[in-house]
Structures are given as C-alpha cells and as structure tokens.
Amino acid sequence: MSQLGWGEGGEAWRWRRRLFVWEEEIVGELILLLAHVTLQVTKEDKWLWTLENSSTFTVGSLYRFLTIQPQVDLSVDAASI
C-alpha cells in the first residue's frame, strides 16, 4: 500500500482543494483504521451477502430483513389486568 501512495503523506492522500477541519479529522481516523490492513494479492476481494444462502444480494432479502417484526402475543391473562 505504501508503494502505491497510500502511506502517510503519499500521493493517494492529496486533495484537489484544501480540506475543512472536520474532513481532516475524518481522514486522520481513516488513516488509523487502514494502518493495520494488509492487502493480500493472492486472495479474491469480494462482498458477501449473508442474508441469502447464495451470498448474492437481492432486494427481496433486504426487504424481508427490514420488515420482519417479532411476533407479539396479544393474548392477555385476565389475572394480570
């Protein structure tokens, strides 16, 4: 990563305009997060969607995930009233 310009002060961190202070803080946090990342060129990099057995994203699986509501027992014991 360092050879590709991702090291501190490298070409990958040059911006077309001066960053705002809050943006500089976010970039600093990103640099800290990436400091311990090791890229492995022999490994395939891909996203996995765990809501489907096929690991493929579908709108339906996301919709089901977002709309599933836990079952609520509406029966009330008379003694608890």
PyMOL Python script that loads the backbone (N, CA, C, O; Angstrom):
from pymol import cmd

cmd.read_pdbstr("""\
ATOM      1  N   MET A   1       0.833  -1.189   0.000  1.00  0.00           N
ATOM      2  CA  MET A   1       0.000   0.000   0.000  1.00  0.00           C
ATOM      3  C   MET A   1       0.874   1.248   0.000  1.00  0.00           C
ATOM      4  O   MET A   1       0.573   2.231  -0.676  1.00  0.00           O
ATOM      5  N   SER A   2       1.929   1.196   0.743  1.00  0.00           N
ATOM      6  CA  SER A   2       2.801   2.361   0.819  1.00  0.00           C
ATOM      7  C   SER A   2       3.417   2.681  -0.539  1.00  0.00           C
ATOM      8  O   SER A   2       3.548   3.849  -0.903  1.00  0.00           O
ATOM      9  N   GLN A   3       3.796   1.646  -1.287  1.00  0.00           N
ATOM     10  CA  GLN A   3       4.385   1.846  -2.603  1.00  0.00           C
ATOM     11  C   GLN A   3       3.378   2.447  -3.578  1.00  0.00           C
ATOM     12  O   GLN A   3       3.768   3.130  -4.525  1.00  0.00           O
ATOM     13  N   LEU A   4       2.096   2.202  -3.358  1.00  0.00           N
ATOM     14  CA  LEU A   4       1.060   2.723  -4.240  1.00  0.00           C
ATOM     15  C   LEU A   4       0.608   4.132  -3.845  1.00  0.00           C
ATOM     16  O   LEU A   4      -0.304   4.684  -4.460  1.00  0.00           O
ATOM     17  N   GLY A   5       1.240   4.713  -2.825  1.00  0.00           N
ATOM     18  CA  GLY A   5       0.911   6.077  -2.429  1.00  0.00           C
ATOM     19  C   GLY A   5      -0.071   6.179  -1.281  1.00  0.00           C
ATOM     20  O   GLY A   5      -0.571   7.265  -0.986  1.00  0.00           O
ATOM     21  N   TRP A   6      -0.358   5.044  -0.619  1.00  0.00           N
ATOM     22  CA  TRP A   6      -1.313   5.078   0.482  1.00  0.00           C
ATOM     23  C   TRP A   6      -0.630   5.292   1.832  1.00  0.00           C
ATOM     24  O   TRP A   6      -1.308   5.374   2.856  1.00  0.00           O
ATOM     25  N   GLY A   7       0.682   5.381   1.848  1.00  0.00           N
ATOM     26  CA  GLY A   7       1.381   5.663   3.098  1.00  0.00           C
ATOM     27  C   GLY A   7       1.117   7.087   3.539  1.00  0.00           C
ATOM     28  O   GLY A   7       0.614   7.900   2.764  1.00  0.00           O
ATOM     29  N   GLU A   8       1.452   7.391   4.773  1.00  0.00           N
ATOM     30  CA  GLU A   8       1.201   8.732   5.303  1.00  0.00           C
ATOM     31  C   GLU A   8       1.927   9.771   4.455  1.00  0.00           C
ATOM     32  O   GLU A   8       3.137   9.668   4.254  1.00  0.00           O
ATOM     33  N   GLY A   9       1.206  10.762   3.960  1.00  0.00           N
ATOM     34  CA  GLY A   9       1.768  11.804   3.115  1.00  0.00           C
ATOM     35  C   GLY A   9       1.936  11.388   1.651  1.00  0.00           C
ATOM     36  O   GLY A   9       2.503  12.141   0.860  1.00  0.00           O
ATOM     37  N   GLY A  10       1.451  10.200   1.283  1.00  0.00           N
ATOM     38  CA  GLY A  10       1.584   9.703  -0.083  1.00  0.00           C
ATOM     39  C   GLY A  10       0.634  10.388  -1.046  1.00  0.00           C
ATOM     40  O   GLY A  10      -0.230  11.168  -0.643  1.00  0.00           O
ATOM     41  N   GLU A  11       0.809  10.082  -2.332  1.00  0.00           N
ATOM     42  CA  GLU A  11       0.004  10.695  -3.392  1.00  0.00           C
ATOM     43  C   GLU A  11      -1.494  10.415  -3.239  1.00  0.00           C
ATOM     44  O   GLU A  11      -2.313  11.238  -3.649  1.00  0.00           O
ATOM     45  N   ALA A  12      -1.859   9.293  -2.668  1.00  0.00           N
ATOM     46  CA  ALA A  12      -3.275   8.949  -2.522  1.00  0.00           C
ATOM     47  C   ALA A  12      -4.003   9.895  -1.565  1.00  0.00           C
ATOM     48  O   ALA A  12      -5.232   9.967  -1.577  1.00  0.00           O
ATOM     49  N   TRP A  13      -3.256  10.612  -0.746  1.00  0.00           N
ATOM     50  CA  TRP A  13      -3.866  11.497   0.247  1.00  0.00           C
ATOM     51  C   TRP A  13      -3.816  12.959  -0.170  1.00  0.00           C
ATOM     52  O   TRP A  13      -3.989  13.836   0.677  1.00  0.00           O
ATOM     53  N   ARG A  14      -3.589  13.246  -1.421  1.00  0.00           N
ATOM     54  CA  ARG A  14      -3.583  14.628  -1.913  1.00  0.00           C
ATOM     55  C   ARG A  14      -4.983  14.956  -2.422  1.00  0.00           C
ATOM     56  O   ARG A  14      -5.619  14.132  -3.079  1.00  0.00           O
ATOM     57  N   TRP A  15      -5.463  16.166  -2.115  1.00  0.00           N
ATOM     58  CA  TRP A  15      -6.828  16.553  -2.444  1.00  0.00           C
ATOM     59  C   TRP A  15      -6.826  17.725  -3.404  1.00  0.00           C
ATOM     60  O   TRP A  15      -5.873  18.504  -3.425  1.00  0.00           O
ATOM     61  N   ARG A  16      -7.873  17.865  -4.198  1.00  0.00           N
ATOM     62  CA  ARG A  16      -7.984  18.953  -5.169  1.00  0.00           C
ATOM     63  C   ARG A  16      -8.217  20.303  -4.492  1.00  0.00           C
ATOM     64  O   ARG A  16      -7.889  21.348  -5.053  1.00  0.00           O
ATOM     65  N   ARG A  17      -8.767  20.278  -3.320  1.00  0.00           N
ATOM     66  CA  ARG A  17      -8.991  21.517  -2.572  1.00  0.00           C
ATOM     67  C   ARG A  17      -8.536  21.298  -1.137  1.00  0.00           C
ATOM     68  O   ARG A  17      -8.336  20.162  -0.708  1.00  0.00           O
ATOM     69  N   ARG A  18      -8.377  22.365  -0.415  1.00  0.00           N
ATOM     70  CA  ARG A  18      -7.993  22.259   0.995  1.00  0.00           C
ATOM     71  C   ARG A  18      -9.175  21.681   1.778  1.00  0.00           C
ATOM     72  O   ARG A  18     -10.312  22.120   1.609  1.00  0.00           O
ATOM     73  N   LEU A  19      -8.900  20.705   2.625  1.00  0.00           N
ATOM     74  CA  LEU A  19      -9.950  20.073   3.414  1.00  0.00           C
ATOM     75  C   LEU A  19     -10.381  20.970   4.559  1.00  0.00           C
ATOM     76  O   LEU A  19      -9.588  21.746   5.093  1.00  0.00           O
ATOM     77  N   PHE A  20     -11.655  20.853   4.930  1.00  0.00           N
ATOM     78  CA  PHE A  20     -12.145  21.509   6.133  1.00  0.00           C
ATOM     79  C   PHE A  20     -11.584  20.762   7.341  1.00  0.00           C
ATOM     80  O   PHE A  20     -11.157  19.615   7.216  1.00  0.00           O
ATOM     81  N   VAL A  21     -11.584  21.399   8.499  1.00  0.00           N
ATOM     82  CA  VAL A  21     -11.026  20.782   9.702  1.00  0.00           C
ATOM     83  C   VAL A  21     -11.729  19.468  10.003  1.00  0.00           C
ATOM     84  O   VAL A  21     -11.074  18.481  10.339  1.00  0.00           O
ATOM     85  N   TRP A  22     -13.059  19.439   9.889  1.00  0.00           N
ATOM     86  CA  TRP A  22     -13.787  18.204  10.203  1.00  0.00           C
ATOM     87  C   TRP A  22     -13.450  17.097   9.209  1.00  0.00           C
ATOM     88  O   TRP A  22     -13.472  15.921   9.570  1.00  0.00           O
ATOM     89  N   GLU A  23     -13.139  17.454   7.967  1.00  0.00           N
ATOM     90  CA  GLU A  23     -12.737  16.458   6.972  1.00  0.00           C
ATOM     91  C   GLU A  23     -11.341  15.917   7.284  1.00  0.00           C
ATOM     92  O   GLU A  23     -11.081  14.725   7.121  1.00  0.00           O
ATOM     93  N   GLU A  24     -10.446  16.798   7.731  1.00  0.00           N
ATOM     94  CA  GLU A  24      -9.098  16.362   8.112  1.00  0.00           C
ATOM     95  C   GLU A  24      -9.162  15.358   9.254  1.00  0.00           C
ATOM     96  O   GLU A  24      -8.405  14.388   9.282  1.00  0.00           O
ATOM     97  N   GLU A  25     -10.072  15.596  10.198  1.00  0.00           N
ATOM     98  CA  GLU A  25     -10.229  14.673  11.322  1.00  0.00           C
ATOM     99  C   GLU A  25     -10.701  13.306  10.840  1.00  0.00           C
ATOM    100  O   GLU A  25     -10.215  12.279  11.312  1.00  0.00           O
ATOM    101  N   ILE A  26     -11.646  13.291   9.901  1.00  0.00           N
ATOM    102  CA  ILE A  26     -12.161  12.032   9.363  1.00  0.00           C
ATOM    103  C   ILE A  26     -11.068  11.292   8.598  1.00  0.00           C
ATOM    104  O   ILE A  26     -10.944  10.073   8.716  1.00  0.00           O
ATOM    105  N   VAL A  27     -10.282  12.018   7.819  1.00  0.00           N
ATOM    106  CA  VAL A  27      -9.178  11.399   7.083  1.00  0.00           C
ATOM    107  C   VAL A  27      -8.168  10.807   8.064  1.00  0.00           C
ATOM    108  O   VAL A  27      -7.644   9.716   7.840  1.00  0.00           O
ATOM    109  N   GLY A  28      -7.901  11.524   9.139  1.00  0.00           N
ATOM    110  CA  GLY A  28      -6.997  11.010  10.174  1.00  0.00           C
ATOM    111  C   GLY A  28      -7.506   9.708  10.777  1.00  0.00           C
ATOM    112  O   GLY A  28      -6.729   8.782  11.010  1.00  0.00           O
ATOM    113  N   GLU A  29      -8.808   9.638  11.030  1.00  0.00           N
ATOM    114  CA  GLU A  29      -9.402   8.407  11.556  1.00  0.00           C
ATOM    115  C   GLU A  29      -9.295   7.275  10.543  1.00  0.00           C
ATOM    116  O   GLU A  29      -9.025   6.132  10.911  1.00  0.00           O
ATOM    117  N   LEU A  30      -9.507   7.595   9.262  1.00  0.00           N
ATOM    118  CA  LEU A  30      -9.398   6.593   8.206  1.00  0.00           C
ATOM    119  C   LEU A  30      -7.974   6.049   8.118  1.00  0.00           C
ATOM    120  O   LEU A  30      -7.771   4.843   7.979  1.00  0.00           O
ATOM    121  N   ILE A  31      -6.996   6.942   8.199  1.00  0.00           N
ATOM    122  CA  ILE A  31      -5.596   6.509   8.146  1.00  0.00           C
ATOM    123  C   ILE A  31      -5.293   5.562   9.298  1.00  0.00           C
ATOM    124  O   ILE A  31      -4.601   4.562   9.113  1.00  0.00           O
ATOM    125  N   LEU A  32      -5.808   5.871  10.490  1.00  0.00           N
ATOM    126  CA  LEU A  32      -5.597   4.975  11.637  1.00  0.00           C
ATOM    127  C   LEU A  32      -6.255   3.617  11.414  1.00  0.00           C
ATOM    128  O   LEU A  32      -5.681   2.583  11.757  1.00  0.00           O
ATOM    129  N   LEU A  33      -7.467   3.615  10.837  1.00  0.00           N
ATOM    130  CA  LEU A  33      -8.153   2.353  10.561  1.00  0.00           C
ATOM    131  C   LEU A  33      -7.388   1.511   9.545  1.00  0.00           C
ATOM    132  O   LEU A  33      -7.327   0.288   9.671  1.00  0.00           O
ATOM    133  N   LEU A  34      -6.807   2.160   8.542  1.00  0.00           N
ATOM    134  CA  LEU A  34      -6.114   1.441   7.480  1.00  0.00           C
ATOM    135  C   LEU A  34      -4.679   1.060   7.839  1.00  0.00           C
ATOM    136  O   LEU A  34      -4.048   0.289   7.117  1.00  0.00           O
ATOM    137  N   ALA A  35      -4.161   1.588   8.937  1.00  0.00           N
ATOM    138  CA  ALA A  35      -2.764   1.345   9.301  1.00  0.00           C
ATOM    139  C   ALA A  35      -2.461  -0.133   9.491  1.00  0.00           C
ATOM    140  O   ALA A  35      -1.344  -0.572   9.216  1.00  0.00           O
ATOM    141  N   HIS A  36      -3.425  -0.900   9.951  1.00  0.00           N
ATOM    142  CA  HIS A  36      -3.187  -2.311  10.241  1.00  0.00           C
ATOM    143  C   HIS A  36      -3.803  -3.244   9.203  1.00  0.00           C
ATOM    144  O   HIS A  36      -3.904  -4.450   9.430  1.00  0.00           O
ATOM    145  N   VAL A  37      -4.213  -2.688   8.070  1.00  0.00           N
ATOM    146  CA  VAL A  37      -4.789  -3.503   6.997  1.00  0.00           C
ATOM    147  C   VAL A  37      -3.662  -4.018   6.114  1.00  0.00           C
ATOM    148  O   VAL A  37      -2.787  -3.261   5.693  1.00  0.00           O
ATOM    149  N   THR A  38      -3.698  -5.311   5.843  1.00  0.00           N
ATOM    150  CA  THR A  38      -2.717  -5.916   4.947  1.00  0.00           C
ATOM    151  C   THR A  38      -3.456  -6.475   3.747  1.00  0.00           C
ATOM    152  O   THR A  38      -4.314  -7.347   3.886  1.00  0.00           O
ATOM    153  N   LEU A  39      -3.121  -5.970   2.569  1.00  0.00           N
ATOM    154  CA  LEU A  39      -3.733  -6.475   1.346  1.00  0.00           C
ATOM    155  C   LEU A  39      -3.000  -7.731   0.911  1.00  0.00           C
ATOM    156  O   LEU A  39      -1.772  -7.798   0.970  1.00  0.00           O
ATOM    157  N   GLN A  40      -3.760  -8.722   0.476  1.00  0.00           N
ATOM    158  CA  GLN A  40      -3.181  -9.976   0.020  1.00  0.00           C
ATOM    159  C   GLN A  40      -3.533 -10.154  -1.450  1.00  0.00           C
ATOM    160  O   GLN A  40      -4.684 -10.429  -1.789  1.00  0.00           O
ATOM    161  N   VAL A  41      -2.551  -9.998  -2.314  1.00  0.00           N
ATOM    162  CA  VAL A  41      -2.803 -10.040  -3.747  1.00  0.00           C
ATOM    163  C   VAL A  41      -3.216 -11.421  -4.234  1.00  0.00           C
ATOM    164  O   VAL A  41      -3.749 -11.547  -5.336  1.00  0.00           O
ATOM    165  N   THR A  42      -2.982 -12.455  -3.439  1.00  0.00           N
ATOM    166  CA  THR A  42      -3.353 -13.812  -3.850  1.00  0.00           C
ATOM    167  C   THR A  42      -4.777 -14.172  -3.444  1.00  0.00           C
ATOM    168  O   THR A  42      -5.265 -15.248  -3.791  1.00  0.00           O
ATOM    169  N   LYS A  43      -5.443 -13.294  -2.719  1.00  0.00           N
ATOM    170  CA  LYS A  43      -6.811 -13.543  -2.254  1.00  0.00           C
ATOM    171  C   LYS A  43      -7.794 -12.699  -3.046  1.00  0.00           C
ATOM    172  O   LYS A  43      -7.519 -11.545  -3.373  1.00  0.00           O
ATOM    173  N   GLU A  44      -8.956 -13.295  -3.352  1.00  0.00           N
ATOM    174  CA  GLU A  44     -10.008 -12.557  -4.052  1.00  0.00           C
ATOM    175  C   GLU A  44     -10.721 -11.636  -3.066  1.00  0.00           C
ATOM    176  O   GLU A  44     -11.052 -12.040  -1.951  1.00  0.00           O
ATOM    177  N   ASP A  45     -10.950 -10.411  -3.484  1.00  0.00           N
ATOM    178  CA  ASP A  45     -11.636  -9.431  -2.650  1.00  0.00           C
ATOM    179  C   ASP A  45     -13.066  -9.310  -3.150  1.00  0.00           C
ATOM    180  O   ASP A  45     -13.291  -8.907  -4.291  1.00  0.00           O
ATOM    181  N   LYS A  46     -14.042  -9.656  -2.306  1.00  0.00           N
ATOM    182  CA  LYS A  46     -15.430  -9.566  -2.729  1.00  0.00           C
ATOM    183  C   LYS A  46     -16.334  -9.379  -1.524  1.00  0.00           C
ATOM    184  O   LYS A  46     -15.971  -9.689  -0.389  1.00  0.00           O
ATOM    185  N   TRP A  47     -17.526  -8.859  -1.807  1.00  0.00           N
ATOM    186  CA  TRP A  47     -18.561  -8.684  -0.797  1.00  0.00           C
ATOM    187  C   TRP A  47     -19.364  -9.970  -0.692  1.00  0.00           C
ATOM    188  O   TRP A  47     -19.599 -10.640  -1.698  1.00  0.00           O
ATOM    189  N   LEU A  48     -19.785 -10.318   0.513  1.00  0.00           N
ATOM    190  CA  LEU A  48     -20.662 -11.460   0.719  1.00  0.00           C
ATOM    191  C   LEU A  48     -21.938 -10.972   1.382  1.00  0.00           C
ATOM    192  O   LEU A  48     -21.886 -10.243   2.373  1.00  0.00           O
ATOM    193  N   TRP A  49     -23.071 -11.365   0.845  1.00  0.00           N
ATOM    194  CA  TRP A  49     -24.378 -11.000   1.387  1.00  0.00           C
ATOM    195  C   TRP A  49     -24.858 -12.172   2.225  1.00  0.00           C
ATOM    196  O   TRP A  49     -25.205 -13.221   1.683  1.00  0.00           O
ATOM    197  N   THR A  50     -24.881 -12.006   3.536  1.00  0.00           N
ATOM    198  CA  THR A  50     -25.173 -13.124   4.427  1.00  0.00           C
ATOM    199  C   THR A  50     -26.660 -13.387   4.632  1.00  0.00           C
ATOM    200  O   THR A  50     -27.023 -14.344   5.314  1.00  0.00           O
ATOM    201  N   LEU A  51     -27.529 -12.555   4.053  1.00  0.00           N
ATOM    202  CA  LEU A  51     -28.961 -12.779   4.203  1.00  0.00           C
ATOM    203  C   LEU A  51     -29.499 -13.785   3.188  1.00  0.00           C
ATOM    204  O   LEU A  51     -30.661 -14.184   3.266  1.00  0.00           O
ATOM    205  N   GLU A  52     -28.664 -14.193   2.240  1.00  0.00           N
ATOM    206  CA  GLU A  52     -29.053 -15.180   1.238  1.00  0.00           C
ATOM    207  C   GLU A  52     -28.062 -16.332   1.274  1.00  0.00           C
ATOM    208  O   GLU A  52     -26.863 -16.109   1.440  1.00  0.00           O
ATOM    209  N   ASN A  53     -28.546 -17.564   1.121  1.00  0.00           N
ATOM    210  CA  ASN A  53     -27.646 -18.719   1.091  1.00  0.00           C
ATOM    211  C   ASN A  53     -26.664 -18.630  -0.066  1.00  0.00           C
ATOM    212  O   ASN A  53     -25.545 -19.135   0.030  1.00  0.00           O
ATOM    213  N   SER A  54     -27.071 -17.993  -1.157  1.00  0.00           N
ATOM    214  CA  SER A  54     -26.207 -17.875  -2.334  1.00  0.00           C
ATOM    215  C   SER A  54     -25.145 -16.787  -2.159  1.00  0.00           C
ATOM    216  O   SER A  54     -24.268 -16.656  -3.014  1.00  0.00           O
ATOM    217  N   SER A  55     -25.197 -16.006  -1.081  1.00  0.00           N
ATOM    218  CA  SER A  55     -24.300 -14.870  -0.813  1.00  0.00           C
ATOM    219  C   SER A  55     -24.446 -13.753  -1.847  1.00  0.00           C
ATOM    220  O   SER A  55     -23.573 -12.894  -1.965  1.00  0.00           O
ATOM    221  N   THR A  56     -25.553 -13.767  -2.594  1.00  0.00           N
ATOM    222  CA  THR A  56     -25.825 -12.755  -3.605  1.00  0.00           C
ATOM    223  C   THR A  56     -26.890 -11.800  -3.089  1.00  0.00           C
ATOM    224  O   THR A  56     -27.910 -12.233  -2.552  1.00  0.00           O
ATOM    225  N   PHE A  57     -26.657 -10.506  -3.249  1.00  0.00           N
ATOM    226  CA  PHE A  57     -27.619  -9.506  -2.795  1.00  0.00           C
ATOM    227  C   PHE A  57     -28.896  -9.572  -3.623  1.00  0.00           C
ATOM    228  O   PHE A  57     -28.848  -9.675  -4.849  1.00  0.00           O
ATOM    229  N   THR A  58     -30.048  -9.512  -2.937  1.00  0.00           N
ATOM    230  CA  THR A  58     -31.330  -9.333  -3.601  1.00  0.00           C
ATOM    231  C   THR A  58     -32.123  -8.287  -2.829  1.00  0.00           C
ATOM    232  O   THR A  58     -32.024  -8.192  -1.606  1.00  0.00           O
ATOM    233  N   VAL A  59     -32.899  -7.517  -3.549  1.00  0.00           N
ATOM    234  CA  VAL A  59     -33.739  -6.510  -2.899  1.00  0.00           C
ATOM    235  C   VAL A  59     -34.728  -7.199  -1.976  1.00  0.00           C
ATOM    236  O   VAL A  59     -35.027  -6.702  -0.890  1.00  0.00           O
ATOM    237  N   GLY A  60     -35.240  -8.360  -2.418  1.00  0.00           N
ATOM    238  CA  GLY A  60     -36.210  -9.098  -1.603  1.00  0.00           C
ATOM    239  C   GLY A  60     -35.646  -9.499  -0.252  1.00  0.00           C
ATOM    240  O   GLY A  60     -36.340  -9.386   0.759  1.00  0.00           O
ATOM    241  N   SER A  61     -34.405  -9.964  -0.210  1.00  0.00           N
ATOM    242  CA  SER A  61     -33.819 -10.374   1.073  1.00  0.00           C
ATOM    243  C   SER A  61     -33.639  -9.169   1.990  1.00  0.00           C
ATOM    244  O   SER A  61     -33.849  -9.273   3.199  1.00  0.00           O
ATOM    245  N   LEU A  62     -33.256  -8.036   1.429  1.00  0.00           N
ATOM    246  CA  LEU A  62     -33.128  -6.826   2.240  1.00  0.00           C
ATOM    247  C   LEU A  62     -34.490  -6.371   2.743  1.00  0.00           C
ATOM    248  O   LEU A  62     -34.626  -5.989   3.906  1.00  0.00           O
ATOM    249  N   TYR A  63     -35.508  -6.408   1.871  1.00  0.00           N
ATOM    250  CA  TYR A  63     -36.852  -6.004   2.269  1.00  0.00           C
ATOM    251  C   TYR A  63     -37.364  -6.898   3.407  1.00  0.00           C
ATOM    252  O   TYR A  63     -37.916  -6.404   4.390  1.00  0.00           O
ATOM    253  N   ARG A  64     -37.177  -8.203   3.266  1.00  0.00           N
ATOM    254  CA  ARG A  64     -37.618  -9.126   4.335  1.00  0.00           C
ATOM    255  C   ARG A  64     -36.892  -8.818   5.637  1.00  0.00           C
ATOM    256  O   ARG A  64     -37.503  -8.824   6.706  1.00  0.00           O
ATOM    257  N   PHE A  65     -35.595  -8.551   5.555  1.00  0.00           N
ATOM    258  CA  PHE A  65     -34.817  -8.242   6.748  1.00  0.00           C
ATOM    259  C   PHE A  65     -35.324  -6.980   7.430  1.00  0.00           C
ATOM    260  O   PHE A  65     -35.424  -6.932   8.656  1.00  0.00           O
ATOM    261  N   LEU A  66     -35.644  -5.958   6.642  1.00  0.00           N
ATOM    262  CA  LEU A  66     -36.066  -4.673   7.204  1.00  0.00           C
ATOM    263  C   LEU A  66     -37.504  -4.683   7.708  1.00  0.00           C
ATOM    264  O   LEU A  66     -37.857  -3.876   8.568  1.00  0.00           O
ATOM    265  N   THR A  67     -38.338  -5.578   7.192  1.00  0.00           N
ATOM    266  CA  THR A  67     -39.753  -5.554   7.560  1.00  0.00           C
ATOM    267  C   THR A  67     -40.164  -6.659   8.512  1.00  0.00           C
ATOM    268  O   THR A  67     -41.312  -6.688   8.957  1.00  0.00           O
ATOM    269  N   ILE A  68     -39.273  -7.555   8.832  1.00  0.00           N
ATOM    270  CA  ILE A  68     -39.631  -8.620   9.785  1.00  0.00           C
ATOM    271  C   ILE A  68     -39.870  -8.002  11.157  1.00  0.00           C
ATOM    272  O   ILE A  68     -39.004  -7.321  11.706  1.00  0.00           O
ATOM    273  N   GLN A  69     -41.026  -8.244  11.686  1.00  0.00           N
ATOM    274  CA  GLN A  69     -41.368  -7.775  13.019  1.00  0.00           C
ATOM    275  C   GLN A  69     -41.525  -8.986  13.927  1.00  0.00           C
ATOM    276  O   GLN A  69     -42.109  -9.990  13.518  1.00  0.00           O
ATOM    277  N   PRO A  70     -41.021  -8.912  15.132  1.00  0.00           N
ATOM    278  CA  PRO A  70     -41.199 -10.046  16.044  1.00  0.00           C
ATOM    279  C   PRO A  70     -42.679 -10.260  16.337  1.00  0.00           C
ATOM    280  O   PRO A  70     -43.454  -9.309  16.435  1.00  0.00           O
ATOM    281  N   GLN A  71     -43.045 -11.505  16.473  1.00  0.00           N
ATOM    282  CA  GLN A  71     -44.432 -11.832  16.794  1.00  0.00           C
ATOM    283  C   GLN A  71     -44.756 -11.344  18.203  1.00  0.00           C
ATOM    284  O   GLN A  71     -44.002 -11.583  19.146  1.00  0.00           O
ATOM    285  N   VAL A  72     -45.868 -10.672  18.327  1.00  0.00           N
ATOM    286  CA  VAL A  72     -46.302 -10.146  19.617  1.00  0.00           C
ATOM    287  C   VAL A  72     -47.501 -10.951  20.067  1.00  0.00           C
ATOM    288  O   VAL A  72     -48.473 -11.118  19.330  1.00  0.00           O
ATOM    289  N   ASP A  73     -47.418 -11.450  21.297  1.00  0.00           N
ATOM    290  CA  ASP A  73     -48.525 -12.223  21.848  1.00  0.00           C
ATOM    291  C   ASP A  73     -49.545 -11.229  22.408  1.00  0.00           C
ATOM    292  O   ASP A  73     -49.289 -10.554  23.404  1.00  0.00           O
ATOM    293  N   LEU A  74     -50.703 -11.154  21.750  1.00  0.00           N
ATOM    294  CA  LEU A  74     -51.724 -10.190  22.163  1.00  0.00           C
ATOM    295  C   LEU A  74     -52.696 -10.768  23.177  1.00  0.00           C
ATOM    296  O   LEU A  74     -53.568 -10.059  23.679  1.00  0.00           O
ATOM    297  N   SER A  75     -52.552 -12.041  23.477  1.00  0.00           N
ATOM    298  CA  SER A  75     -53.463 -12.622  24.481  1.00  0.00           C
ATOM    299  C   SER A  75     -53.026 -12.132  25.866  1.00  0.00           C
ATOM    300  O   SER A  75     -51.846 -12.181  26.214  1.00  0.00           O
ATOM    301  N   VAL A  76     -53.983 -11.669  26.630  1.00  0.00           N
ATOM    302  CA  VAL A  76     -53.712 -11.112  27.958  1.00  0.00           C
ATOM    303  C   VAL A  76     -54.411 -11.980  28.992  1.00  0.00           C
ATOM    304  O   VAL A  76     -55.592 -12.303  28.869  1.00  0.00           O
ATOM    305  N   ASP A  77     -53.666 -12.337  29.989  1.00  0.00           N
ATOM    306  CA  ASP A  77     -54.221 -13.117  31.083  1.00  0.00           C
ATOM    307  C   ASP A  77     -55.099 -12.184  31.938  1.00  0.00           C
ATOM    308  O   ASP A  77     -54.649 -11.111  32.342  1.00  0.00           O
ATOM    309  N   ALA A  78     -56.307 -12.577  32.204  1.00  0.00           N
ATOM    310  CA  ALA A  78     -57.253 -11.752  32.964  1.00  0.00           C
ATOM    311  C   ALA A  78     -56.695 -11.394  34.343  1.00  0.00           C
ATOM    312  O   ALA A  78     -57.000 -10.325  34.871  1.00  0.00           O
ATOM    313  N   ALA A  79     -55.897 -12.260  34.922  1.00  0.00           N
ATOM    314  CA  ALA A  79     -55.351 -12.004  36.250  1.00  0.00           C
ATOM    315  C   ALA A  79     -54.317 -10.872  36.239  1.00  0.00           C
ATOM    316  O   ALA A  79     -54.040 -10.267  37.274  1.00  0.00           O
ATOM    317  N   SER A  80     -53.750 -10.591  35.057  1.00  0.00           N
ATOM    318  CA  SER A  80     -52.730  -9.547  35.012  1.00  0.00           C
ATOM    319  C   SER A  80     -53.330  -8.160  34.824  1.00  0.00           C
ATOM    320  O   SER A  80     -52.600  -7.169  34.859  1.00  0.00           O
ATOM    321  N   ILE A  81     -54.648  -8.066  34.627  1.00  0.00           N
ATOM    322  CA  ILE A  81     -55.298  -6.772  34.425  1.00  0.00           C
ATOM    323  C   ILE A  81     -55.605  -6.135  35.760  1.00  0.00           C
ATOM    324  O   ILE A  81     -56.155  -5.034  35.807  1.00  0.00           O
TER     325      ILE A  81
END
""", "prot")
cmd.dss("prot")
cmd.show_as("cartoon", "prot")
cmd.util.cbc("prot")
cmd.orient("prot")
